[in-house]
Amino acid sequence: MLWTLIVRGFENGASGAVISVPAFRRRFGVDMGSGVYFISTSWQSAINGAPNAAGIVGASIAGWLSDRFGYRPVILSAAVINIASIGIEFGSTSLGMFLAGKMVNLLAIGALLNLCTAYVADVSPLAIRASVIGFCNLSQCIGPFIAAIMINFTSKWDSDMAWQSVIAAQWGFAGVALIGQFFMPEAPSHLVRKGRMEAAQASLERLYSDQADAKAHLYRIQLTLEEAELSNSGSYLDCFRGTNLRRTLVGIMVFLSEPMSGLGFVGSYGALVYQMLDISDEKSFQIAIGAQVLSMSGATIAFLLSDWWGRRPMYIFGCCSLCVLMMCMGIAGSLTSTAAVTAAVAFYTMFNFFYNVGVGSTVYALAGELPTTVLRSKSLAISISTSNAFNTMWSFVAPLMFNEDAGNLKAKIGFVFGGIMFIFAVLAWFYVPETRRRTYEELDELFMNKVPARQFRTYKTIAEQRAAEAFAIREKVKATMQA
């Protein structure tokens, strides 16, 4: 599932970067004179914005279909569509055809992002749940890193293969993902909901080395589903009823911090922005590679820290860091000296590290843990769709803000995202709960009792008390037997 998510990162990195490849601009752009070609602001917006809308549709449909047919057939279907759509992008003869290929691709990728994340949250053991879910973000950093390396070399070519080779490379990731999905067991929670207990047990036994652990996990799924289904029918409307409303709104909020932090702007227009800051084409692609190294470094650190430090402090740290960083970028962008431009490039590049340390990985852990088991795929679909909707908005708006033929803000756009992240830091303090080392049963109890977000870490649940009592009895019996 994590490998499958590399496809999403590679598509985002590749499609955003090819706009800055000279051969692509020469093939589809407008001659601005002196042999300089430019993809118009409107087409930049469309290419980076419209496919996000398709991602919303894909995530929503996948949440509905997975309840009826299971995760496995829906993911396999999405993987096939993903492979076919790459062919449309590769063979594009116009920007309209390239856009159509991207939209079909993002339709499939939206489904994959939703279901792969939900699957990982479903099967992960409690002790490493945040780390494994956080790896969903690291997987999406690997794709852009490889795309940046490829484009650094191919951008020097004069033929269309300068950009087509990067698009074609997606077939390698997508093909391996498709093959791997044939060997994945069905999500055990889906099988339990359908009453197929033996199949669910067999599915879990493939994931555990000890059958006792598999049985314990199956029991937890049964218990959680029984409690959740007492008040939920499993529809999208149920995500906004009762205590689920709070869970859904927090999930939407944390996922919304992705586009509102400037992620779409940084991810889609990286090399292009460097070029606008008077960095040479060759140097801009090299800096883009360094930016992706920072992304992977940040995601790796988050992967190691998330189960130790906790989701809430990491998320708040990420929001505060991005607020300061983007404000500094805006200040540097307000000056015209060479040193100021260098500082703006540095702040813009460092975004990749601080985003992935504090926000990127934690968002997936929180959004995967907060919903009830019966509503997880639907709640994730809502959160991802909201994020994609705002990504779509920024994809259309950002070029109008920073491009020289429009708002010409350039690095001063940092003021916009810095101010927004200050708001998210305040919201995080009041509304983002700590889900670290909490079972889904405990989280259900915490939300049912309307425990304030700041008290989630210290609140003693009934499930904890029962576990402590059971442990004390076991130790007492053990001591008696030894005596």
Secondary structure, DSSP 8 states (H G I E B T S, - for coil): -HHHHHHHHHHHHHHHHGGG-HHHHHHHSEE-STT-EE--HHHHHHHHHHHHHHHHHHHHHHHHHHHHH-HHHHHHHHHHHHHHHHHHHHT-SSHHHHHHHHHHHHHHHHHHHHHHHHHHHHH--GGGHHHHHHHHHHHHHHHHHHHHHHHHHHTT-SSTHHHHHHHHTHHHHHHHHHHHHTT----HHHHHHTT-HHHHHHHHHTT-SSHHHHHHHHHHHHHHHHHHHTT--S-GGGGGSTHHHHHHHHHHHHHHHHHHTTHHHHHHHHHHHHHHTT--HHHHHHHHHHHHHHHHHHHHHHHHHHHHH-HHHHHHHHHHHHHHHHHHHHHHHT--SHHHHHHHHHHHHHHHHHIIIIIIHHHHHHHHHSS-GGGHHHHHHHHHHHHHHHHHHHHHHHHHHHSTTTT--GGGGHHHHHHHHHHHHHHHHHH----TT--HHHHHHHHHTT--GGGTTT---HHHHHHHHHHHHHHHHHHHHH-
